[in-house]
């Protein structure tokens, strides 16, 4: 019984690290391509004023995002730099 409990706690703990994050109404302030060919997008949350830096942006996502427009962005990563975009969409309102 103890083993099952410990296994359950371990699995739950590992799943906690894999959670995706999102930011609502993030306005694109800049986007571009680094010299090594890596695409990036930067945005500012309209709600909190935090700056987010996304790297290794997929080509479709890069082309679909317009500077000055706001999006709901789901992403992975710690902190606010070198984040990975999972999906993006237009805000509800």
SEFIZA-3560 file (N, C-alpha, C; in Angstrom, 3 decimals):
REM SEFIZA-3560
<numar><xx>0.824</xx><yy>-1.190</yy><zz>0.000</zz><atom>N</atom></numar>
<numar><xx>0.000</xx><yy>0.000</yy><zz>0.000</zz><atom>CA</atom></numar>
<numar><xx>0.873</xx><yy>1.261</yy><zz>0.000</zz><atom>C</atom></numar>
<numar><xx>1.946</xx><yy>1.233</yy><zz>0.775</zz><atom>N</atom></numar>
<numar><xx>2.836</xx><yy>2.385</yy><zz>0.813</zz><atom>CA</atom></numar>
<numar><xx>3.456</xx><yy>2.643</yy><zz>-0.556</zz><atom>C</atom></numar>
<numar><xx>3.781</xx><yy>1.551</yy><zz>-1.262</zz><atom>N</atom></numar>
<numar><xx>4.409</xx><yy>1.711</yy><zz>-2.576</zz><atom>CA</atom></numar>
<numar><xx>3.471</xx><yy>2.412</yy><zz>-3.549</zz><atom>C</atom></numar>
<numar><xx>2.204</xx><yy>2.032</yy><zz>-3.540</zz><atom>N</atom></numar>
<numar><xx>1.244</xx><yy>2.665</yy><zz>-4.453</zz><atom>CA</atom></numar>
<numar><xx>1.071</xx><yy>4.138</yy><zz>-4.127</zz><atom>C</atom></numar>
<numar><xx>1.056</xx><yy>4.440</yy><zz>-2.843</zz><atom>N</atom></numar>
<numar><xx>0.942</xx><yy>5.817</yy><zz>-2.421</zz><atom>CA</atom></numar>
<numar><xx>2.147</xx><yy>6.631</yy><zz>-2.894</zz><atom>C</atom></numar>
<numar><xx>3.337</xx><yy>6.084</yy><zz>-2.712</zz><atom>N</atom></numar>
<numar><xx>4.557</xx><yy>6.780</yy><zz>-3.142</zz><atom>CA</atom></numar>
<numar><xx>4.611</xx><yy>6.941</yy><zz>-4.653</zz><atom>C</atom></numar>
<numar><xx>4.216</xx><yy>5.908</yy><zz>-5.381</zz><atom>N</atom></numar>
<numar><xx>4.187</xx><yy>5.994</yy><zz>-6.849</zz><atom>CA</atom></numar>
<numar><xx>3.187</xx><yy>7.066</yy><zz>-7.278</zz><atom>C</atom></numar>
<numar><xx>2.032</xx><yy>7.085</yy><zz>-6.644</zz><atom>N</atom></numar>
<numar><xx>1.023</xx><yy>8.101</yy><zz>-6.965</zz><atom>CA</atom></numar>
<numar><xx>1.525</xx><yy>9.508</yy><zz>-6.713</zz><atom>C</atom></numar>
<numar><xx>2.205</xx><yy>9.697</yy><zz>-5.604</zz><atom>N</atom></numar>
<numar><xx>2.755</xx><yy>11.015</yy><zz>-5.284</zz><atom>CA</atom></numar>
<numar><xx>3.839</xx><yy>11.415</yy><zz>-6.280</zz><atom>C</atom></numar>
<numar><xx>4.664</xx><yy>10.470</yy><zz>-6.682</zz><atom>N</atom></numar>
<numar><xx>5.722</xx><yy>10.741</yy><zz>-7.647</zz><atom>CA</atom></numar>
<numar><xx>5.141</xx><yy>11.152</yy><zz>-8.996</zz><atom>C</atom></numar>
<numar><xx>4.151</xx><yy>10.417</yy><zz>-9.463</zz><atom>N</atom></numar>
<numar><xx>3.514</xx><yy>10.738</yy><zz>-10.748</zz><atom>CA</atom></numar>
<numar><xx>2.838</xx><yy>12.101</yy><zz>-10.684</zz><atom>C</atom></numar>
<numar><xx>2.142</xx><yy>12.376</yy><zz>-9.606</zz><atom>N</atom></numar>
<numar><xx>1.486</xx><yy>13.679</yy><zz>-9.446</zz><atom>CA</atom></numar>
<numar><xx>2.517</xx><yy>14.804</yy><zz>-9.430</zz><atom>C</atom></numar>
<numar><xx>3.624</xx><yy>14.592</yy><zz>-8.757</zz><atom>N</atom></numar>
<numar><xx>4.680</xx><yy>15.602</yy><zz>-8.718</zz><atom>CA</atom></numar>
<numar><xx>5.289</xx><yy>15.863</yy><zz>-10.069</zz><atom>C</atom></numar>
<numar><xx>5.500</xx><yy>14.822</yy><zz>-10.853</zz><atom>N</atom></numar>
<numar><xx>6.071</xx><yy>14.997</yy><zz>-12.184</zz><atom>CA</atom></numar>
<numar><xx>5.114</xx><yy>15.723</yy><zz>-13.102</zz><atom>C</atom></numar>
<numar><xx>3.839</xx><yy>15.454</yy><zz>-12.971</zz><atom>N</atom></numar>
<numar><xx>2.849</xx><yy>16.120</yy><zz>-13.815</zz><atom>CA</atom></numar>
<numar><xx>2.773</xx><yy>17.606</yy><zz>-13.497</zz><atom>C</atom></numar>
<numar><xx>3.073</xx><yy>17.976</yy><zz>-12.267</zz><atom>N</atom></numar>
<numar><xx>3.044</xx><yy>19.380</yy><zz>-11.880</zz><atom>CA</atom></numar>
<numar><xx>4.086</xx><yy>20.210</yy><zz>-12.591</zz><atom>C</atom></numar>
<numar><xx>5.212</xx><yy>19.611</yy><zz>-12.969</zz><atom>N</atom></numar>
<numar><xx>6.261</xx><yy>20.344</yy><zz>-13.666</zz><atom>CA</atom></numar>
<numar><xx>5.944</xx><yy>20.541</yy><zz>-15.133</zz><atom>C</atom></numar>
<numar><xx>5.044</xx><yy>19.753</yy><zz>-15.683</zz><atom>N</atom></numar>
<numar><xx>4.756</xx><yy>19.789</yy><zz>-17.110</zz><atom>CA</atom></numar>
<numar><xx>3.602</xx><yy>20.726</yy><zz>-17.452</zz><atom>C</atom></numar>
<numar><xx>3.131</xx><yy>21.513</yy><zz>-16.505</zz><atom>N</atom></numar>
<numar><xx>1.973</xx><yy>22.362</yy><zz>-16.761</zz><atom>CA</atom></numar>
<numar><xx>2.324</xx><yy>23.484</yy><zz>-17.733</zz><atom>C</atom></numar>
<numar><xx>1.367</xx><yy>23.721</yy><zz>-18.607</zz><atom>N</atom></numar>
<numar><xx>1.505</xx><yy>24.818</yy><zz>-19.553</zz><atom>CA</atom></numar>
<numar><xx>0.968</xx><yy>26.085</yy><zz>-18.909</zz><atom>C</atom></numar>
<numar><xx>1.470</xx><yy>27.207</yy><zz>-19.367</zz><atom>N</atom></numar>
<numar><xx>1.031</xx><yy>28.503</yy><zz>-18.867</zz><atom>CA</atom></numar>
<numar><xx>0.376</xx><yy>29.262</yy><zz>-20.013</zz><atom>C</atom></numar>
<numar><xx>-0.291</xx><yy>30.352</yy><zz>-19.679</zz><atom>N</atom></numar>
<numar><xx>-0.852</xx><yy>31.189</yy><zz>-20.731</zz><atom>CA</atom></numar>
<numar><xx>-0.888</xx><yy>32.638</yy><zz>-20.260</zz><atom>C</atom></numar>
<numar><xx>-0.954</xx><yy>33.517</yy><zz>-21.232</zz><atom>N</atom></numar>
<numar><xx>-1.109</xx><yy>34.938</yy><zz>-20.955</zz><atom>CA</atom></numar>
<numar><xx>-2.227</xx><yy>35.447</yy><zz>-21.862</zz><atom>C</atom></numar>
<numar><xx>-3.179</xx><yy>36.169</yy><zz>-21.256</zz><atom>N</atom></numar>
<numar><xx>-4.286</xx><yy>36.727</yy><zz>-22.024</zz><atom>CA</atom></numar>
<numar><xx>-3.919</xx><yy>38.132</yy><zz>-22.485</zz><atom>C</atom></numar>
<numar><xx>-4.360</xx><yy>38.474</yy><zz>-23.651</zz><atom>N</atom></numar>
<numar><xx>-4.172</xx><yy>39.817</yy><zz>-24.200</zz><atom>CA</atom></numar>
<numar><xx>-2.713</xx><yy>40.257</yy><zz>-24.147</zz><atom>C</atom></numar>
<numar><xx>-1.871</xx><yy>39.488</yy><zz>-24.809</zz><atom>N</atom></numar>
<numar><xx>-0.461</xx><yy>39.822</yy><zz>-24.890</zz><atom>CA</atom></numar>
<numar><xx>-0.229</xx><yy>40.544</yy><zz>-26.220</zz><atom>C</atom></numar>
<numar><xx>0.161</xx><yy>41.801</yy><zz>-26.148</zz><atom>N</atom></numar>
<numar><xx>0.354</xx><yy>42.620</yy><zz>-27.350</zz><atom>CA</atom></numar>
<numar><xx>1.761</xx><yy>42.416</yy><zz>-27.907</zz><atom>C</atom></numar>
<numar><xx>1.834</xx><yy>42.063</yy><zz>-29.183</zz><atom>N</atom></numar>
<numar><xx>3.112</xx><yy>41.815</yy><zz>-29.839</zz><atom>CA</atom></numar>
<numar><xx>3.842</xx><yy>43.143</yy><zz>-30.017</zz><atom>C</atom></numar>
<numar><xx>5.029</xx><yy>43.245</yy><zz>-29.425</zz><atom>N</atom></numar>
<numar><xx>5.817</xx><yy>44.474</yy><zz>-29.521</zz><atom>CA</atom></numar>
<numar><xx>6.912</xx><yy>44.365</yy><zz>-30.573</zz><atom>C</atom></numar>
<numar><xx>7.411</xx><yy>43.158</yy><zz>-30.787</zz><atom>N</atom></numar>
<numar><xx>8.431</xx><yy>42.964</yy><zz>-31.821</zz><atom>CA</atom></numar>
<numar><xx>8.498</xx><yy>41.492</yy><zz>-32.195</zz><atom>C</atom></numar>
<numar><xx>8.997</xx><yy>41.257</yy><zz>-33.381</zz><atom>N</atom></numar>
<numar><xx>9.254</xx><yy>39.893</yy><zz>-33.833</zz><atom>CA</atom></numar>
<numar><xx>10.349</xx><yy>39.969</yy><zz>-34.871</zz><atom>C</atom></numar>
<numar><xx>11.079</xx><yy>38.883</yy><zz>-35.017</zz><atom>N</atom></numar>
<numar><xx>12.180</xx><yy>38.900</yy><zz>-35.952</zz><atom>CA</atom></numar>
<numar><xx>12.880</xx><yy>37.556</yy><zz>-36.016</zz><atom>C</atom></numar>
<numar><xx>14.055</xx><yy>37.590</yy><zz>-36.658</zz><atom>N</atom></numar>
<numar><xx>14.850</xx><yy>36.383</yy><zz>-36.823</zz><atom>CA</atom></numar>
<numar><xx>16.285</xx><yy>36.716</yy><zz>-36.409</zz><atom>C</atom></numar>
<numar><xx>16.824</xx><yy>35.912</yy><zz>-35.486</zz><atom>N</atom></numar>
<numar><xx>18.213</xx><yy>36.085</yy><zz>-35.077</zz><atom>CA</atom></numar>
<numar><xx>19.145</xx><yy>35.675</yy><zz>-36.216</zz><atom>C</atom></numar>
<numar><xx>20.417</xx><yy>36.031</yy><zz>-36.113</zz><atom>N</atom></numar>
<numar><xx>21.400</xx><yy>35.704</yy><zz>-37.155</zz><atom>CA</atom></numar>
<numar><xx>21.513</xx><yy>34.205</yy><zz>-37.410</zz><atom>C</atom></numar>
<numar><xx>21.228</xx><yy>33.393</yy><zz>-36.382</zz><atom>N</atom></numar>
<numar><xx>21.323</xx><yy>31.940</yy><zz>-36.559</zz><atom>CA</atom></numar>
<numar><xx>20.053</xx><yy>31.335</yy><zz>-37.153</zz><atom>C</atom></numar>
<numar><xx>19.063</xx><yy>32.175</yy><zz>-37.504</zz><atom>N</atom></numar>
<numar><xx>17.842</xx><yy>31.704</yy><zz>-38.136</zz><atom>CA</atom></numar>
<numar><xx>16.700</xx><yy>31.405</yy><zz>-37.180</zz><atom>C</atom></numar>
<numar><xx>16.891</xx><yy>31.622</yy><zz>-35.899</zz><atom>N</atom></numar>
<numar><xx>15.852</xx><yy>31.362</yy><zz>-34.907</zz><atom>CA</atom></numar>
<numar><xx>14.843</xx><yy>32.511</yy><zz>-34.894</zz><atom>C</atom></numar>
<numar><xx>13.559</xx><yy>32.173</yy><zz>-35.064</zz><atom>N</atom></numar>
<numar><xx>12.506</xx><yy>33.187</yy><zz>-35.015</zz><atom>CA</atom></numar>
<numar><xx>12.137</xx><yy>33.482</yy><zz>-33.563</zz><atom>C</atom></numar>
<numar><xx>11.822</xx><yy>34.757</yy><zz>-33.281</zz><atom>N</atom></numar>
<numar><xx>11.426</xx><yy>35.146</yy><zz>-31.929</zz><atom>CA</atom></numar>
<numar><xx>10.241</xx><yy>36.104</yy><zz>-31.995</zz><atom>C</atom></numar>
<numar><xx>9.491</xx><yy>36.148</yy><zz>-30.902</zz><atom>N</atom></numar>
<numar><xx>8.359</xx><yy>37.072</yy><zz>-30.748</zz><atom>CA</atom></numar>
<numar><xx>8.414</xx><yy>37.601</yy><zz>-29.323</zz><atom>C</atom></numar>
<numar><xx>8.233</xx><yy>38.908</yy><zz>-29.174</zz><atom>N</atom></numar>
<numar><xx>8.172</xx><yy>39.540</yy><zz>-27.861</zz><atom>CA</atom></numar>
<numar><xx>6.802</xx><yy>40.186</yy><zz>-27.689</zz><atom>C</atom></numar>
<numar><xx>6.263</xx><yy>40.106</yy><zz>-26.476</zz><atom>N</atom></numar>
<numar><xx>4.969</xx><yy>40.737</yy><zz>-26.223</zz><atom>CA</atom></numar>
<numar><xx>4.914</xx><yy>41.260</yy><zz>-24.794</zz><atom>C</atom></numar>
<numar><xx>3.927</xx><yy>42.116</yy><zz>-24.552</zz><atom>N</atom></numar>
<numar><xx>3.674</xx><yy>42.673</yy><zz>-23.225</zz><atom>CA</atom></numar>
<numar><xx>2.230</xx><yy>42.358</yy><zz>-22.852</zz><atom>C</atom></numar>
<numar><xx>2.038</xx><yy>41.830</yy><zz>-21.648</zz><atom>N</atom></numar>
<numar><xx>0.693</xx><yy>41.542</yy><zz>-21.156</zz><atom>CA</atom></numar>
<numar><xx>-0.022</xx><yy>42.861</yy><zz>-20.889</zz><atom>C</atom></numar>
<numar><xx>-1.213</xx><yy>43.015</yy><zz>-21.439</zz><atom>N</atom></numar>
<numar><xx>-1.985</xx><yy>44.226</yy><zz>-21.183</zz><atom>CA</atom></numar>
<numar><xx>-2.507</xx><yy>44.276</yy><zz>-19.755</zz><atom>C</atom></numar>
<numar><xx>-2.632</xx><yy>43.122</yy><zz>-19.117</zz><atom>N</atom></numar>
<numar><xx>-3.158</xx><yy>43.075</yy><zz>-17.751</zz><atom>CA</atom></numar>
<numar><xx>-2.089</xx><yy>43.391</yy><zz>-16.706</zz><atom>C</atom></numar>
<numar><xx>-0.882</xx><yy>42.857</yy><zz>-16.881</zz><atom>N</atom></numar>
<numar><xx>0.148</xx><yy>42.999</yy><zz>-15.852</zz><atom>CA</atom></numar>
<numar><xx>1.333</xx><yy>43.867</yy><zz>-16.263</zz><atom>C</atom></numar>
<numar><xx>1.513</xx><yy>44.091</yy><zz>-17.552</zz><atom>N</atom></numar>
<numar><xx>2.659</xx><yy>44.856</yy><zz>-18.022</zz><atom>CA</atom></numar>
<numar><xx>3.939</xx><yy>44.047</yy><zz>-18.117</zz><atom>C</atom></numar>
<numar><xx>3.874</xx><yy>42.739</yy><zz>-17.882</zz><atom>N</atom></numar>
<numar><xx>5.054</xx><yy>41.864</yy><zz>-17.964</zz><atom>CA</atom></numar>
<numar><xx>5.468</xx><yy>41.658</yy><zz>-19.414</zz><atom>C</atom></numar>
<numar><xx>6.775</xx><yy>41.571</yy><zz>-19.627</zz><atom>N</atom></numar>
<numar><xx>7.339</xx><yy>41.301</yy><zz>-20.947</zz><atom>CA</atom></numar>
<numar><xx>7.591</xx><yy>39.801</yy><zz>-21.082</zz><atom>C</atom></numar>
<numar><xx>7.224</xx><yy>39.239</yy><zz>-22.227</zz><atom>N</atom></numar>
<numar><xx>7.443</xx><yy>37.824</yy><zz>-22.506</zz><atom>CA</atom></numar>
<numar><xx>8.282</xx><yy>37.695</yy><zz>-23.765</zz><atom>C</atom></numar>
<numar><xx>9.257</xx><yy>36.792</yy><zz>-23.745</zz><atom>N</atom></numar>
<numar><xx>10.138</xx><yy>36.547</yy><zz>-24.880</zz><atom>CA</atom></numar>
<numar><xx>9.988</xx><yy>35.091</yy><zz>-25.295</zz><atom>C</atom></numar>
<numar><xx>9.531</xx><yy>34.878</yy><zz>-26.534</zz><atom>N</atom></numar>
<numar><xx>9.334</xx><yy>33.531</yy><zz>-27.065</zz><atom>CA</atom></numar>
<numar><xx>10.373</xx><yy>33.272</yy><zz>-28.145</zz><atom>C</atom></numar>
<numar><xx>11.020</xx><yy>32.101</yy><zz>-28.098</zz><atom>N</atom></numar>
<numar><xx>12.019</xx><yy>31.740</yy><zz>-29.100</zz><atom>CA</atom></numar>
<numar><xx>11.605</xx><yy>30.449</yy><zz>-29.789</zz><atom>C</atom></numar>
<numar><xx>12.299</xx><yy>30.124</yy><zz>-30.867</zz><atom>N</atom></numar>
<numar><xx>12.008</xx><yy>28.932</yy><zz>-31.670</zz><atom>CA</atom></numar>
<numar><xx>10.550</xx><yy>28.904</yy><zz>-32.084</zz><atom>C</atom></numar>
<numar><xx>10.045</xx><yy>30.044</yy><zz>-32.522</zz><atom>N</atom></numar>
<numar><xx>8.646</xx><yy>30.162</yy><zz>-32.928</zz><atom>CA</atom></numar>
<numar><xx>8.462</xx><yy>29.482</yy><zz>-34.279</zz><atom>C</atom></numar>
<numar><xx>7.429</xx><yy>28.657</yy><zz>-34.383</zz><atom>N</atom></numar>
<numar><xx>7.150</xx><yy>27.964</yy><zz>-35.644</zz><atom>CA</atom></numar>
<numar><xx>6.779</xx><yy>28.971</yy><zz>-36.710</zz><atom>C</atom></numar>
<numar><xx>7.069</xx><yy>28.625</yy><zz>-37.958</zz><atom>N</atom></numar>
<numar><xx>6.874</xx><yy>29.564</yy><zz>-39.064</zz><atom>CA</atom></numar>
<numar><xx>5.424</xx><yy>30.019</yy><zz>-39.185</zz><atom>C</atom></numar>
<numar><xx>4.459</xx><yy>29.081</yy><zz>-39.076</zz><atom>N</atom></numar>
<numar><xx>3.054</xx><yy>29.461</yy><zz>-39.188</zz><atom>CA</atom></numar>
<numar><xx>2.672</xx><yy>30.466</yy><zz>-38.108</zz><atom>C</atom></numar>
<numar><xx>3.087</xx><yy>30.195</yy><zz>-36.869</zz><atom>N</atom></numar>
<numar><xx>2.787</xx><yy>31.099</yy><zz>-35.758</zz><atom>CA</atom></numar>
<numar><xx>3.435</xx><yy>32.454</yy><zz>-35.995</zz><atom>C</atom></numar>
<numar><xx>4.671</xx><yy>32.455</yy><zz>-36.434</zz><atom>N</atom></numar>
<numar><xx>5.409</xx><yy>33.698</yy><zz>-36.699</zz><atom>CA</atom></numar>
<numar><xx>4.687</xx><yy>34.537</yy><zz>-37.754</zz><atom>C</atom></numar>
<numar><xx>4.270</xx><yy>33.896</yy><zz>-38.844</zz><atom>N</atom></numar>
<numar><xx>3.598</xx><yy>34.615</yy><zz>-39.927</zz><atom>CA</atom></numar>
<numar><xx>2.210</xx><yy>35.092</yy><zz>-39.520</zz><atom>C</atom></numar>
<numar><xx>1.534</xx><yy>34.346</yy><zz>-38.645</zz><atom>N</atom></numar>
<numar><xx>0.158</xx><yy>34.660</yy><zz>-38.257</zz><atom>CA</atom></numar>
<numar><xx>0.071</xx><yy>35.811</yy><zz>-37.259</zz><atom>C</atom></numar>
<numar><xx>1.112</xx><yy>36.048</yy><zz>-36.491</zz><atom>N</atom></numar>
<numar><xx>1.091</xx><yy>37.103</yy><zz>-35.476</zz><atom>CA</atom></numar>
<numar><xx>1.518</xx><yy>38.435</yy><zz>-36.074</zz><atom>C</atom></numar>
<numar><xx>0.711</xx><yy>39.462</yy><zz>-35.794</zz><atom>N</atom></numar>
<numar><xx>0.992</xx><yy>40.801</yy><zz>-36.303</zz><atom>CA</atom></numar>
<numar><xx>1.441</xx><yy>41.714</yy><zz>-35.171</zz><atom>C</atom></numar>
<numar><xx>2.421</xx><yy>42.559</yy><zz>-35.462</zz><atom>N</atom></numar>
<numar><xx>2.912</xx><yy>43.513</yy><zz>-34.473</zz><atom>CA</atom></numar>
<numar><xx>1.781</xx><yy>44.475</yy><zz>-34.114</zz><atom>C</atom></numar>
<numar><xx>1.587</xx><yy>44.710</yy><zz>-32.813</zz><atom>N</atom></numar>
<numar><xx>0.542</xx><yy>45.595</yy><zz>-32.328</zz><atom>CA</atom></numar>
<numar><xx>-0.760</xx><yy>44.886</yy><zz>-32.006</zz><atom>C</atom></numar>
<numar><xx>-0.933</xx><yy>43.665</yy><zz>-32.479</zz><atom>N</atom></numar>
<numar><xx>-2.147</xx><yy>42.897</yy><zz>-32.188</zz><atom>CA</atom></numar>
<numar><xx>-1.976</xx><yy>42.149</yy><zz>-30.868</zz><atom>C</atom></numar>
<numar><xx>-3.101</xx><yy>41.834</yy><zz>-30.226</zz><atom>N</atom></numar>
<numar><xx>-3.065</xx><yy>41.107</yy><zz>-28.951</zz><atom>CA</atom></numar>
<numar><xx>-3.588</xx><yy>39.696</yy><zz>-29.153</zz><atom>C</atom></numar>
<numar><xx>-2.989</xx><yy>38.748</yy><zz>-28.448</zz><atom>N</atom></numar>
<numar><xx>-3.350</xx><yy>37.340</yy><zz>-28.564</zz><atom>CA</atom></numar>
<numar><xx>-3.389</xx><yy>36.700</yy><zz>-27.190</zz><atom>C</atom></numar>
<numar><xx>-4.109</xx><yy>35.585</yy><zz>-27.100</zz><atom>N</atom></numar>
<numar><xx>-3.998</xx><yy>34.679</yy><zz>-25.953</zz><atom>CA</atom></numar>
<numar><xx>-2.930</xx><yy>33.678</yy><zz>-26.352</zz><atom>C</atom></numar>
<numar><xx>-1.866</xx><yy>33.562</yy><zz>-25.562</zz><atom>N</atom></numar>
<numar><xx>-0.742</xx><yy>32.699</yy><zz>-25.915</zz><atom>CA</atom></numar>
<numar><xx>-0.555</xx><yy>31.640</yy><zz>-24.828</zz><atom>C</atom></numar>
<numar><xx>-0.600</xx><yy>30.371</yy><zz>-25.229</zz><atom>N</atom></numar>
<numar><xx>-0.301</xx><yy>29.252</yy><zz>-24.338</zz><atom>CA</atom></numar>
<numar><xx>1.152</xx><yy>28.860</yy><zz>-24.588</zz><atom>C</atom></numar>
<numar><xx>1.912</xx><yy>28.654</yy><zz>-23.517</zz><atom>N</atom></numar>
<numar><xx>3.343</xx><yy>28.426</yy><zz>-23.687</zz><atom>CA</atom></numar>
<numar><xx>3.906</xx><yy>27.557</yy><zz>-22.577</zz><atom>C</atom></numar>
<numar><xx>5.152</xx><yy>27.128</yy><zz>-22.779</zz><atom>N</atom></numar>
<numar><xx>5.914</xx><yy>26.374</yy><zz>-21.783</zz><atom>CA</atom></numar>
<numar><xx>7.194</xx><yy>27.133</yy><zz>-21.470</zz><atom>C</atom></numar>
<numar><xx>7.672</xx><yy>26.956</yy><zz>-20.256</zz><atom>N</atom></numar>
<numar><xx>8.932</xx><yy>27.561</yy><zz>-19.866</zz><atom>CA</atom></numar>
<numar><xx>8.841</xx><yy>28.196</yy><zz>-18.495</zz><atom>C</atom></numar>
<numar><xx>10.005</xx><yy>28.484</yy><zz>-17.948</zz><atom>N</atom></numar>
<numar><xx>10.085</xx><yy>29.126</yy><zz>-16.639</zz><atom>CA</atom></numar>
<numar><xx>10.444</xx><yy>30.584</yy><zz>-16.830</zz><atom>C</atom></numar>
<numar><xx>9.958</xx><yy>31.408</yy><zz>-15.958</zz><atom>N</atom></numar>
<numar><xx>10.275</xx><yy>32.825</yy><zz>-16.026</zz><atom>CA</atom></numar>
<numar><xx>9.565</xx><yy>33.500</yy><zz>-17.180</zz><atom>C</atom></numar>
<numar><xx>10.253</xx><yy>34.448</yy><zz>-17.801</zz><atom>N</atom></numar>
<numar><xx>9.644</xx><yy>35.241</yy><zz>-18.862</zz><atom>CA</atom></numar>
<numar><xx>10.484</xx><yy>35.287</yy><zz>-20.138</zz><atom>C</atom></numar>
<numar><xx>11.627</xx><yy>34.606</yy><zz>-20.153</zz><atom>N</atom></numar>
<numar><xx>12.509</xx><yy>34.607</yy><zz>-21.319</zz><atom>CA</atom></numar>
<numar><xx>12.674</xx><yy>33.194</yy><zz>-21.853</zz><atom>C</atom></numar>
<numar><xx>12.974</xx><yy>33.103</yy><zz>-23.136</zz><atom>N</atom></numar>
<numar><xx>13.234</xx><yy>31.826</yy><zz>-23.810</zz><atom>CA</atom></numar>
<numar><xx>12.078</xx><yy>30.841</yy><zz>-23.639</zz><atom>C</atom></numar>
<numar><xx>10.864</xx><yy>31.332</yy><zz>-23.830</zz><atom>N</atom></numar>
<numar><xx>9.664</xx><yy>30.519</yy><zz>-23.703</zz><atom>CA</atom></numar>
<numar><xx>9.313</xx><yy>29.887</yy><zz>-25.040</zz><atom>C</atom></numar>
<numar><xx>8.519</xx><yy>28.812</yy><zz>-25.006</zz><atom>N</atom></numar>
<numar><xx>8.103</xx><yy>28.094</yy><zz>-26.209</zz><atom>CA</atom></numar>
<numar><xx>6.597</xx><yy>28.236</yy><zz>-26.388</zz><atom>C</atom></numar>
<numar><xx>6.155</xx><yy>28.803</yy><zz>-27.505</zz><atom>N</atom></numar>
<numar><xx>4.722</xx><yy>28.940</yy><zz>-27.783</zz><atom>CA</atom></numar>
<numar><xx>4.152</xx><yy>27.582</yy><zz>-28.154</zz><atom>C</atom></numar>
<numar><xx>3.028</xx><yy>27.226</yy><zz>-27.520</zz><atom>N</atom></numar>
<numar><xx>2.308</xx><yy>26.005</yy><zz>-27.871</zz><atom>CA</atom></numar>
<numar><xx>1.198</xx><yy>26.353</yy><zz>-28.859</zz><atom>C</atom></numar>
<numar><xx>0.317</xx><yy>27.274</yy><zz>-28.463</zz><atom>N</atom></numar>
<numar><xx>-0.759</xx><yy>27.738</yy><zz>-29.348</zz><atom>CA</atom></numar>
<numar><xx>-0.997</xx><yy>29.220</yy><zz>-29.094</zz><atom>C</atom></numar>
<numar><xx>-1.697</xx><yy>29.818</yy><zz>-30.012</zz><atom>N</atom></numar>
<numar><xx>-2.120</xx><yy>31.216</yy><zz>-29.835</zz><atom>CA</atom></numar>
<numar><xx>-3.496</xx><yy>31.383</yy><zz>-30.459</zz><atom>C</atom></numar>
<numar><xx>-4.221</xx><yy>32.387</yy><zz>-29.968</zz><atom>N</atom></numar>
<numar><xx>-5.561</xx><yy>32.650</yy><zz>-30.469</zz><atom>CA</atom></numar>
<numar><xx>-5.881</xx><yy>34.122</yy><zz>-30.195</zz><atom>C</atom></numar>
<numar><xx>-6.930</xx><yy>34.609</yy><zz>-30.831</zz><atom>N</atom></numar>
<numar><xx>-7.368</xx><yy>35.966</yy><zz>-30.569</zz><atom>CA</atom></numar>
<numar><xx>-8.146</xx><yy>35.996</yy><zz>-29.262</zz><atom>C</atom></numar>
<numar><xx>-8.070</xx><yy>37.083</yy><zz>-28.496</zz><atom>N</atom></numar>
<numar><xx>-8.818</xx><yy>37.153</yy><zz>-27.233</zz><atom>CA</atom></numar>
<numar><xx>-10.325</xx><yy>37.142</yy><zz>-27.471</zz><atom>C</atom></numar>
<numar><xx>-11.087</xx><yy>36.728</yy><zz>-26.447</zz><atom>N</atom></numar>
<numar><xx>-12.534</xx><yy>36.629</yy><zz>-26.559</zz><atom>CA</atom></numar>
<numar><xx>-13.223</xx><yy>37.984</yy><zz>-26.728</zz><atom>C</atom></numar>
<numar><xx>-12.734</xx><yy>39.013</yy><zz>-26.067</zz><atom>N</atom></numar>
<numar><xx>-13.415</xx><yy>40.303</yy><zz>-26.168</zz><atom>CA</atom></numar>
<numar><xx>-12.604</xx><yy>41.351</yy><zz>-26.838</zz><atom>C</atom></numar>
//
